[in-house]
């Protein structure tokens, strides 16, 4: 294998890993916050190197602010809202044949 091909595989692998982490962060914010908090506690211990403690400090998850985008799910307002249906307003189904 040539070095150019190895570098290409490494770059593609990093892009795929970064996009997977981003998607996982968006789809499971509570789980990733727990994982970040656990890693932060582990890295922030006093017997670690200074750069590792700084990394642990940076990994600390942000506190829930109560806005709709933090994923805290304390108010129950997160996620899609069901459509508001008025009482008595029904829409009949209308079947149409396909035009050929």
C-alpha positions in Angstrom: 0.0 0.0 0.0 1.3 3.4 -0.8 1.5 6.2 1.8 -1.0 8.3 -0.2 -3.6 5.6 0.1 -3.0 5.2 3.8 -3.3 8.9 4.4 -6.5 8.9 2.3 -8.0 6.0 4.4 -7.0 7.8 7.6 -8.7 11.1 6.5 -11.9 9.3 5.4 -11.9 7.4 8.7 -11.6 10.6 10.7 -14.4 12.3 8.7 -16.7 9.3 9.3 -15.8 9.1 13.0 -16.4 12.9 13.4 -19.8 12.7 11.7 -20.9 9.7 13.7 -19.9 11.5 17.0 -21.8 14.6 15.9 -24.9 12.6 15.0 -24.7 10.6 18.3 -24.4 13.9 20.2 -27.5 15.3 18.5 -29.6 12.1 18.9 -28.6 11.1 22.5 -27.6 14.3 24.4 -28.3 12.9 27.9 -26.1 9.8 27.3 -23.2 11.8 25.8 -23.4 14.3 28.7 -23.0 11.4 31.2 -20.1 10.0 29.2 -18.4 13.4 29.1 -19.0 13.9 32.8 -17.4 10.5 33.6 -14.4 11.3 31.3 -14.0 14.7 32.8 -14.0 13.3 36.4 -11.4 10.7 35.4 -9.1 13.1 33.7 -9.4 15.9 36.3 -7.8 14.0 39.1 -4.8 15.6 40.7 -2.2 12.9 39.9 -2.7 13.4 36.1 -0.6 15.7 34.0 -1.6 19.3 33.6 -2.6 18.9 30.0 -4.8 16.0 30.9 -6.5 17.9 33.7 -7.1 20.8 31.2 -8.7 18.3 28.8 -10.9 17.1 31.7 -11.9 20.6 32.4 -12.8 21.2 28.8 -14.8 18.0 28.6 -17.2 19.0 31.4 -20.7 19.1 30.0 -22.6 22.4 30.0 -25.2 22.7 32.7 -28.9 22.5 31.6 -30.2 26.0 31.1 -33.8 25.1 30.7 -34.0 26.0 27.1 -35.5 23.7 24.5 -32.2 22.8 22.9 -30.3 21.4 25.9 -32.0 18.0 26.0 -32.5 18.0 29.7 -36.1 16.7 29.4 -37.2 18.1 32.7 -40.1 20.1 31.4 -41.4 17.6 28.9 -41.3 20.2 26.1 -38.4 18.6 24.2 -39.2 16.8 21.0 -41.9 17.3 18.4 -45.2 18.6 19.5 -48.4 16.8 18.3 -50.6 18.7 15.9 -53.4 20.6 17.5 -56.7 19.2 16.4 -59.9 21.1 16.9 -62.9 19.2 18.1 -65.5 18.4 15.5 -63.1 19.2 12.6 -62.7 16.1 10.6 -61.2 15.9 7.2 -62.7 13.1 5.0 -60.4 10.9 3.0 -60.6 11.4 -0.7 -59.4 8.7 -3.0 -58.3 9.6 -6.5 -57.4 7.2 -9.3 -53.9 7.5 -10.8 -53.7 9.0 -14.2 -52.1 6.8 -16.8 
